[in-house]
Amino acid sequence: MADAVVVGAGPNGLVAANVLADAGWDVEVLEAQPEPGGAVRSDRGVHPDFVSDRCSAFYPLGVASPAMRALELERHGLRWRRAPAVLAHPLPDGRCAVLEHDRDATAEALDGFGAGDGEAWLRLCRLWDDIGEDVLRALLSPFPPVRATVPLAVRARRAGGLRVLRSLLAPVRTFGEQEFAGPGGPLLLAGSALHTDMFPETTAGSVFGWLLAMVGQTYGWPVPEGGAGELTAALVRRLESRGGRVRCGVPVASVVVRGGRALGVRTASGEAVRAVKGVVADVSAPVLYGGLVDWADLPSTLRADLRRFEWDHATFKVDWALSGPIPWASPGARRAGTVHLSPGMDAMTRYSADLATGRVPAEPFALLGQMTTADPTRSPAGTESVWAYTHVPHRVKGDAGPDGITGRWDEHDRAAMATRLEDTVERLAPGFRALILDRRVTAPPDFQDHNASLPNGALNGGTALLHQQLVFRPVPGLGRAETPVAGLYLASASAHPGGGVHGACGANAARAALAHASPAGRLLTPTLHALTRFLAP
């Protein structure tokens, strides 16, 4: 028995557990996998001398998010490391857009792409100075973000009001063409937007691209020293220091519901674990609704709504152990922790069109991480631990390239797609292949084997497009952590505000549980449920 049972020891589950433990609750976390972390784990599975991150690797939102900052994980052994440069986007002609740690250095380099582009970048930085932290706070707060909205509205009006809002809601291609003369600045923004599933022509892509780029300009895109798993280890140590418990290898089979209220969970082995005050679920919405919670305990409309739940794109990833640093033709790429690979904006649009039509992109946009460049502890001196991933359709209708990739992800598909990624790197870094000591291929079906919340490698817990954000996440309703079952809270990236290792989904769920357990919560619970039924009858 515990005050709260948290299902899933991913970052959101562990953040939720820490917030509840800070409030004096007795918390037990149950994790199906043999180790905690979810998508925030590392291993030596590629080469025994190399640390490789299984999924996520760089954590700009981890250092910028108020929820994560409040935990002060540095006091529990976490050490952040940063590459000499934040981000690079090399081009076939040898030029390279580089996001430096110093904004003036970024601006100076961008002037080489187009006259006045440095000043355009500094304008975006000043806009961040004016409203950036308020935007971040509003995006990561429970919806509606009442407390964060008022100061944001005041500062946004001073910064330009509706004109600024119009610009940030524009597709990133449009925004880039309006603000910059050359391709450097737009590529930094568009590549950052593609970290979600915001394509160059997607409405509101600019705000996501600007947000990630400015967080990088302000905080960098750091990595945990020793591997992604060290972030998880710090979260676990902090929780245990406050009396919380994490039990791994304990899959939860169901949430026990009586009279419309969650009373606890039942594990796959049949063990009943009582939750006196609440159950917090760090699992995807499709796993929770109709899975852990029977449809008989849920509103009939939810089943129809969930059939319209849309995942973000599937992922294909390769990890490499290299005998030396990648020999980029563009020197700027050698200093960056993260490198975006695409010949340009038009190529990003073709890649987006291939995904939209169910075809494996012929020329994939890839994100590449130079982990030893960011953290020298990841591999022996003079070597490099590297990964790259790209997106592919969940249901492959065809291959836009020449290899006949079918989407079965058999040995042929895996080898062909890995070669396609390696070709992408080789074109920009001749000699790359000669450095490969070992590699590991993670095809879409493999992601779910080590994290049930990542079907086919859908990294964001569901699409980040506007039709599934705010009051529409994960289904039409309040966009909050509360669920139709009293005492049950959704803490995964399927809940608002969505994907990214920022801990906000977990923190929001924990605060909702605390609020509903308070004396005022006796009024809050029925009021929210009534409002949900009104908004989504």
Disulfide bonds with the S-S distance in Angstrom:
none
